Amino acid sequence: MFWISDLFVLMEEKDNKFFRRLGLLSTMALTPVFAMGIGFFIGLKLDRWLGTAPWLTGFFVILGIVAGFREFFRFVKRSQEMMENDDKKHD
């Protein structure tokens, strides 16, 4: 039987690097969206429970945006380090 792990063994290093970067880029794109969505739903539930609408929703959406972009910039820094390490390996 053919397993997915066997597929990675068969792929060349170039293809493996491509999929690693593709995964990193998709994570970079989705992280701010999910952080903002999670902040929205936490704020919405707290507003309904405490009757403070729309204050907690706005606060947690802003907190989610800040957290999402913080993670985005951490991913950018990590991807730059990964590309520099890949370039050093090939030199």
Summary of the structure (lengths in Angstrom):
residues: 91
radius of gyration: 19.6
end to end distance: 38.3
largest distance: 61.2
contacts: 230
relative contact order: 0.12
helix: 89%
strand: 0%
